[in-house]
Amino acid sequence: MTDTPPRSPAPAGKQMLSEQVYAHLRDAIMRGDHAPGDALKPQDLAKEEGVSLAVTREALLRLVGEGLADRLPNRGFTVPSYSDRRWQEIAEARRTVEPVVLRMSVERGDLDWESRVRAAHHRLARTPAYEPAEGEYYTAAWAEAHRVFHRTLLEGCGNPVLLETFDRLWTASELARRWSAHRTPGRDGAREHRRLEEAALARDADTAAAVLVEHLTVTAAALTDDSGQGV
Protein backbone atom coordinates (compact mmCIF):
# COMPACT_ATOMS: atom_id res chain seq x y z
CA MET A 1 0.00 0.00 0.00
CA THR A 2 1.48 3.33 -1.05
CA ASP A 3 1.17 6.24 1.33
CA THR A 4 -0.39 9.35 -0.16
CA PRO A 5 2.09 12.21 0.03
CA PRO A 6 0.97 15.09 2.24
CA ARG A 7 -0.57 18.09 0.53
CA SER A 8 1.85 20.95 0.27
CA PRO A 9 0.86 24.07 2.17
CA ALA A 10 0.40 27.37 0.36
CA PRO A 11 3.77 29.00 -0.34
CA ALA A 12 4.79 31.16 2.58
CA GLY A 13 6.26 33.72 0.21
CA LYS A 14 2.95 34.34 -1.52
CA GLN A 15 1.13 34.71 1.80
CA MET A 16 3.74 37.21 2.99
CA LEU A 17 3.49 39.23 -0.23
CA SER A 18 -0.30 39.27 -0.03
CA GLU A 19 -0.12 40.49 3.57
CA GLN A 20 2.31 43.26 2.61
CA VAL A 21 0.20 44.41 -0.34
CA TYR A 22 -2.95 44.32 1.80
CA ALA A 23 -1.33 46.43 4.53
CA HIS A 24 0.02 48.93 2.01
CA LEU A 25 -3.31 49.31 0.22
CA ARG A 26 -5.22 49.56 3.49
CA ASP A 27 -2.94 52.34 4.72
CA ALA A 28 -3.17 54.16 1.38
CA ILE A 29 -6.97 54.07 1.43
CA MET A 30 -7.10 55.24 5.04
CA ARG A 31 -4.67 58.09 4.30
CA GLY A 32 -6.91 59.27 1.49
CA ASP A 33 -4.44 58.44 -1.29
CA HIS A 34 -7.43 56.82 -3.03
CA ALA A 35 -10.53 58.99 -2.75
CA PRO A 36 -14.01 57.53 -2.22
CA GLY A 37 -15.29 56.13 -5.50
CA ASP A 38 -11.81 55.77 -7.06
CA ALA A 39 -11.13 52.62 -9.06
CA LEU A 40 -8.64 50.12 -7.64
CA LYS A 41 -7.30 48.46 -10.78
CA PRO A 42 -5.59 45.15 -10.00
CA GLN A 43 -3.29 45.36 -13.02
CA ASP A 44 -2.04 48.84 -12.12
CA LEU A 45 -1.68 48.02 -8.44
CA ALA A 46 0.21 44.81 -9.21
CA LYS A 47 2.66 46.78 -11.34
CA GLU A 48 3.09 49.44 -8.67
CA GLU A 49 3.65 46.86 -5.94
CA GLY A 50 5.86 44.64 -8.08
CA VAL A 51 3.79 41.53 -7.41
CA SER A 52 1.59 39.14 -9.37
CA LEU A 53 -2.01 39.85 -10.28
CA ALA A 54 -3.11 36.90 -8.11
CA VAL A 55 -1.42 38.37 -5.03
CA THR A 56 -3.00 41.77 -5.66
CA ARG A 57 -6.49 40.34 -6.13
CA GLU A 58 -6.15 38.34 -2.91
CA ALA A 59 -5.28 41.54 -1.03
CA LEU A 60 -8.21 43.41 -2.64
CA LEU A 61 -10.66 40.67 -1.75
CA ARG A 62 -9.52 40.92 1.87
CA LEU A 63 -10.20 44.66 1.77
CA VAL A 64 -13.66 43.93 0.37
CA GLY A 65 -14.30 41.61 3.31
CA GLU A 66 -13.42 44.42 5.72
CA GLY A 67 -15.62 46.98 3.99
CA LEU A 68 -12.70 49.07 2.74
CA ALA A 69 -13.25 48.24 -0.94
CA ASP A 70 -16.19 47.36 -3.18
CA ARG A 71 -16.24 44.66 -5.86
CA LEU A 72 -18.68 45.73 -8.55
CA PRO A 73 -19.91 43.55 -11.46
CA ASN A 74 -18.05 44.42 -14.68
CA ARG A 75 -16.32 47.34 -12.95
CA GLY A 76 -13.70 45.66 -10.79
CA PHE A 77 -12.74 47.12 -7.43
CA THR A 78 -13.37 50.63 -6.09
CA VAL A 79 -12.98 52.57 -2.87
CA PRO A 80 -16.44 52.80 -1.24
CA SER A 81 -18.19 56.13 -1.68
CA TYR A 82 -18.75 57.88 1.65
CA SER A 83 -22.25 58.84 0.49
CA ASP A 84 -23.15 55.21 -0.10
CA ARG A 85 -26.11 53.79 1.79
CA ARG A 86 -23.68 51.31 3.34
CA TRP A 87 -22.40 53.90 5.78
CA GLN A 88 -25.89 54.67 7.00
CA GLU A 89 -26.46 50.96 7.54
CA ILE A 90 -23.17 50.57 9.41
CA ALA A 91 -23.96 53.59 11.55
CA GLU A 92 -27.39 52.14 12.35
CA ALA A 93 -25.79 48.81 13.27
CA ARG A 94 -23.28 50.49 15.56
CA ARG A 95 -25.95 52.60 17.26
CA THR A 96 -27.96 49.43 17.84
CA VAL A 97 -25.18 47.11 19.02
CA GLU A 98 -22.57 49.18 20.83
CA PRO A 99 -24.78 50.92 23.42
CA VAL A 100 -26.13 47.51 24.48
CA VAL A 101 -22.60 46.12 24.82
CA LEU A 102 -21.50 49.24 26.71
CA ARG A 103 -24.34 48.74 29.20
CA MET A 104 -23.16 45.18 29.79
CA SER A 105 -19.58 46.41 30.16
CA VAL A 106 -20.53 49.05 32.73
CA GLU A 107 -22.50 46.47 34.71
CA ARG A 108 -19.91 43.66 34.51
CA GLY A 109 -16.56 45.42 34.30
CA ASP A 110 -14.16 44.94 37.20
CA LEU A 111 -11.46 47.18 38.68
CA ASP A 112 -8.96 46.11 36.04
CA TRP A 113 -11.41 47.20 33.34
CA GLU A 114 -11.81 50.59 35.04
CA SER A 115 -8.03 51.03 35.05
CA ARG A 116 -7.74 50.14 31.38
CA VAL A 117 -10.54 52.53 30.43
CA ARG A 118 -8.81 55.35 32.29
CA ALA A 119 -5.45 54.53 30.68
CA ALA A 120 -6.96 54.26 27.19
CA HIS A 121 -8.68 57.63 27.56
CA HIS A 122 -5.49 59.23 28.87
CA ARG A 123 -3.59 57.95 25.83
CA LEU A 124 -6.29 59.20 23.47
CA ALA A 125 -6.44 62.63 25.10
CA ARG A 126 -2.65 63.03 24.96
CA THR A 127 -2.18 61.83 21.37
CA PRO A 128 -2.18 64.62 18.74
CA ALA A 129 -5.08 64.19 16.34
CA TYR A 130 -3.35 66.07 13.54
CA GLU A 131 0.26 66.48 12.44
CA PRO A 132 1.38 68.70 9.54
CA ALA A 133 3.56 65.90 8.19
CA GLU A 134 0.56 63.58 7.91
CA GLY A 135 -1.72 65.98 6.05
CA GLU A 136 -5.25 67.05 6.90
CA TYR A 137 -6.54 63.72 8.21
CA TYR A 138 -6.24 62.14 11.63
CA THR A 139 -2.82 60.74 12.46
CA ALA A 140 -2.31 56.98 12.47
CA ALA A 141 -1.36 57.13 16.16
CA TRP A 142 -4.55 58.97 17.09
CA ALA A 143 -6.70 56.62 15.00
CA GLU A 144 -5.27 53.62 16.87
CA ALA A 145 -5.70 55.32 20.27
CA HIS A 146 -9.29 56.09 19.30
CA ARG A 147 -9.98 52.47 18.37
CA VAL A 148 -8.40 51.18 21.58
CA PHE A 149 -10.45 53.56 23.74
CA HIS A 150 -13.76 52.56 22.19
CA ARG A 151 -12.92 48.86 22.32
CA THR A 152 -11.72 49.06 25.92
CA LEU A 153 -15.00 50.64 26.94
CA LEU A 154 -16.78 47.54 25.66
CA GLU A 155 -14.35 44.88 26.87
CA GLY A 156 -15.93 44.75 30.31
CA CYS A 157 -18.85 42.88 28.76
CA GLY A 158 -16.73 39.72 28.77
CA ASN A 159 -18.30 38.40 25.56
CA PRO A 160 -15.75 37.76 22.78
CA VAL A 161 -18.45 37.28 20.15
CA LEU A 162 -19.82 40.75 20.77
CA LEU A 163 -16.30 42.18 20.69
CA GLU A 164 -15.66 40.49 17.34
CA THR A 165 -18.82 42.17 16.05
CA PHE A 166 -17.49 45.51 17.24
CA ASP A 167 -14.15 44.88 15.52
CA ARG A 168 -15.82 44.20 12.19
CA LEU A 169 -18.15 47.19 12.40
CA TRP A 170 -15.28 49.44 13.45
CA THR A 171 -13.13 48.42 10.50
CA ALA A 172 -16.01 48.86 8.08
CA SER A 173 -16.77 52.35 9.39
CA GLU A 174 -13.19 53.57 9.80
CA LEU A 175 -12.93 55.07 6.34
CA ALA A 176 -16.27 56.85 6.74
CA ARG A 177 -15.22 58.19 10.14
CA ARG A 178 -12.06 59.70 8.70
CA TRP A 179 -13.96 61.41 5.92
CA SER A 180 -16.45 62.68 8.48
CA ALA A 181 -13.61 64.10 10.56
CA HIS A 182 -12.34 65.90 7.47
CA ARG A 183 -15.77 67.40 6.82
CA THR A 184 -16.37 68.67 10.40
CA PRO A 185 -13.10 70.14 11.69
CA GLY A 186 -14.87 72.09 14.46
CA ARG A 187 -16.25 69.02 16.23
CA ASP A 188 -15.26 68.72 19.90
CA GLY A 189 -14.46 65.03 19.92
CA ALA A 190 -12.33 65.36 23.05
CA ARG A 191 -15.37 66.44 25.08
CA GLU A 192 -17.43 63.55 23.69
CA HIS A 193 -14.78 61.02 24.70
CA ARG A 194 -14.38 62.57 28.14
CA ARG A 195 -18.14 62.28 28.75
CA LEU A 196 -18.00 58.62 27.71
CA GLU A 197 -15.17 57.88 30.12
CA GLU A 198 -16.85 59.74 33.00
CA ALA A 199 -20.21 58.02 32.56
CA ALA A 200 -18.63 54.56 32.24
CA LEU A 201 -16.43 54.94 35.33
CA ALA A 202 -19.37 56.40 37.28
CA ARG A 203 -21.18 53.14 36.48
CA ASP A 204 -24.01 55.15 34.94
CA ALA A 205 -25.09 52.74 32.19
CA ASP A 206 -28.03 54.88 31.04
CA THR A 207 -25.92 58.00 30.54
CA ALA A 208 -23.02 56.09 28.99
CA ALA A 209 -25.31 54.46 26.43
CA ALA A 210 -27.02 57.75 25.61
CA VAL A 211 -23.69 59.56 25.18
CA LEU A 212 -22.43 56.80 22.90
CA VAL A 213 -25.55 56.97 20.73
CA GLU A 214 -25.12 60.73 20.43
CA HIS A 215 -21.41 60.31 19.62
CA LEU A 216 -22.12 57.83 16.82
CA THR A 217 -25.05 59.87 15.50
CA VAL A 218 -22.94 63.02 15.13
CA THR A 219 -20.43 61.13 13.00
CA ALA A 220 -23.12 59.68 10.74
CA ALA A 221 -24.98 62.98 10.47
CA ALA A 222 -21.86 64.94 9.55
CA LEU A 223 -20.96 62.38 6.91
CA THR A 224 -24.34 62.55 5.19
CA ASP A 225 -24.81 66.30 5.78
CA ASP A 226 -27.91 65.59 7.87
CA SER A 227 -26.53 68.06 10.40
CA GLY A 228 -26.45 70.86 7.88
CA GLN A 229 -22.66 71.05 7.95
CA GLY A 230 -20.93 71.18 4.59
CA VAL A 231 -17.57 69.90 3.48
C-alpha positions in Angstrom: 0.0 0.0 0.0 1.5 3.3 -1.1 1.2 6.2 1.3 -0.4 9.3 -0.2 2.1 12.2 0.0 1.0 15.1 2.2 -0.6 18.1 0.5 1.9 21.0 0.3 0.9 24.1 2.2 0.4 27.4 0.4 3.8 29.0 -0.3 4.8 31.2 2.6 6.3 33.7 0.2 2.9 34.3 -1.5 1.1 34.7 1.8 3.7 37.2 3.0 3.5 39.2 -0.2 -0.3 39.3 0.0 -0.1 40.5 3.6 2.3 43.3 2.6 0.2 44.4 -0.3 -3.0 44.3 1.8 -1.3 46.4 4.5 0.0 48.9 2.0 -3.3 49.3 0.2 -5.2 49.6 3.5 -2.9 52.3 4.7 -3.2 54.2 1.4 -7.0 54.1 1.4 -7.1 55.2 5.0 -4.7 58.1 4.3 -6.9 59.3 1.5 -4.4 58.4 -1.3 -7.4 56.8 -3.0 -10.5 59.0 -2.8 -14.0 57.5 -2.2 -15.3 56.1 -5.5 -11.8 55.8 -7.1 -11.1 52.6 -9.1 -8.6 50.1 -7.6 -7.3 48.5 -10.8 -5.6 45.1 -10.0 -3.3 45.4 -13.0 -2.0 48.8 -12.1 -1.7 48.0 -8.4 0.2 44.8 -9.2 2.7 46.8 -11.3 3.1 49.4 -8.7 3.7 46.9 -5.9 5.9 44.6 -8.1 3.8 41.5 -7.4 1.6 39.1 -9.4 -2.0 39.8 -10.3 -3.1 36.9 -8.1 -1.4 38.4 -5.0 -3.0 41.8 -5.7 -6.5 40.3 -6.1 -6.1 38.3 -2.9 -5.3 41.5 -1.0 -8.2 43.4 -2.6 -10.7 40.7 -1.7 -9.5 40.9 1.9 -10.2 44.7 1.8 -13.7 43.9 0.4 -14.3 41.6 3.3 -13.4 44.4 5.7 -15.6 47.0 4.0 -12.7 49.1 2.7 -13.3 48.2 -0.9 -16.2 47.4 -3.2 -16.2 44.7 -5.9 -18.7 45.7 -8.6 -19.9 43.6 -11.5 -18.1 44.4 -14.7 -16.3 47.3 -12.9 -13.7 45.7 -10.8 -12.7 47.1 -7.4 -13.4 50.6 -6.1 -13.0 52.6 -2.9 -16.4 52.8 -1.2 -18.2 56.1 -1.7 -18.8 57.9 1.7 -22.3 58.8 0.5 -23.1 55.2 -0.1 -26.1 53.8 1.8 -23.7 51.3 3.3 -22.4 53.9 5.8 -25.9 54.7 7.0 -26.5 51.0 7.5 -23.2 50.6 9.4 -24.0 53.6 11.6 -27.4 52.1 12.3 -25.8 48.8 13.3 -23.3 50.5 15.6 -26.0 52.6 17.3 -28.0 49.4 17.8 -25.2 47.1 19.0 -22.6 49.2 20.8 -24.8 50.9 23.4 -26.1 47.5 24.5 -22.6 46.1 24.8 -21.5 49.2 26.7 -24.3 48.7 29.2 -23.2 45.2 29.8 -19.6 46.4 30.2 -20.5 49.0 32.7 -22.5 46.5 34.7 -19.9 43.7 34.5 -16.6 45.4 34.3 -14.2 44.9 37.2 -11.5 47.2 38.7 -9.0 46.1 36.0 -11.4 47.2 33.3 -11.8 50.6 35.0 -8.0 51.0 35.1 -7.7 50.1 31.4 -10.5 52.5 30.4 -8.8 55.4 32.3 -5.5 54.5 30.7 -7.0 54.3 27.2 -8.7 57.6 27.6 -5.5 59.2 28.9 -3.6 58.0 25.8 -6.3 59.2 23.5 -6.4 62.6 25.1 -2.6 63.0 25.0 -2.2 61.8 21.4 -2.2 64.6 18.7 -5.1 64.2 16.3 -3.3 66.1 13.5 0.3 66.5 12.4 1.4 68.7 9.5 3.6 65.9 8.2 0.6 63.6 7.9 -1.7 66.0 6.1 -5.3 67.0 6.9 -6.5 63.7 8.2 -6.2 62.1 11.6 -2.8 60.7 12.5 -2.3 57.0 12.5 -1.4 57.1 16.2 -4.6 59.0 17.1 -6.7 56.6 15.0 -5.3 53.6 16.9 -5.7 55.3 20.3 -9.3 56.1 19.3 -10.0 52.5 18.4 -8.4 51.2 21.6 -10.4 53.6 23.7 -13.8 52.6 22.2 -12.9 48.9 22.3 -11.7 49.1 25.9 -15.0 50.6 26.9 -16.8 47.5 25.7 -14.3 44.9 26.9 -15.9 44.8 30.3 -18.9 42.9 28.8 -16.7 39.7 28.8 -18.3 38.4 25.6 -15.7 37.8 22.8 -18.4 37.3 20.1 -19.8 40.7 20.8 -16.3 42.2 20.7 -15.7 40.5 17.3 -18.8 42.2 16.1 -17.5 45.5 17.2 -14.1 44.9 15.5 -15.8 44.2 12.2 -18.1 47.2 12.4 -15.3 49.4 13.4 -13.1 48.4 10.5 -16.0 48.9 8.1 -16.8 52.3 9.4 -13.2 53.6 9.8 -12.9 55.1 6.3 -16.3 56.8 6.7 -15.2 58.2 10.1 -12.1 59.7 8.7 -14.0 61.4 5.9 -16.5 62.7 8.5 -13.6 64.1 10.6 -12.3 65.9 7.5 -15.8 67.4 6.8 -16.4 68.7 10.4 -13.1 70.1 11.7 -14.9 72.1 14.5 -16.2 69.0 16.2 -15.3 68.7 19.9 -14.5 65.0 19.9 -12.3 65.4 23.0 -15.4 66.4 25.1 -17.4 63.6 23.7 -14.8 61.0 24.7 -14.4 62.6 28.1 -18.1 62.3 28.7 -18.0 58.6 27.7 -15.2 57.9 30.1 -16.8 59.7 33.0 -20.2 58.0 32.6 -18.6 54.6 32.2 -16.4 54.9 35.3 -19.4 56.4 37.3 -21.2 53.1 36.5 -24.0 55.1 34.9 -25.1 52.7 32.2 -28.0 54.9 31.0 -25.9 58.0 30.5 -23.0 56.1 29.0 -25.3 54.5 26.4 -27.0 57.8 25.6 -23.7 59.6 25.2 -22.4 56.8 22.9 -25.6 57.0 20.7 -25.1 60.7 20.4 -21.4 60.3 19.6 -22.1 57.8 16.8 -25.0 59.9 15.5 -22.9 63.0 15.1 -20.4 61.1 13.0 -23.1 59.7 10.7 -25.0 63.0 10.5 -21.9 64.9 9.6 -21.0 62.4 6.9 -24.3 62.5 5.2 -24.8 66.3 5.8 -27.9 65.6 7.9 -26.5 68.1 10.4 -26.4 70.9 7.9 -22.7 71.1 8.0 -20.9 71.2 4.6 -17.6 69.9 3.5 
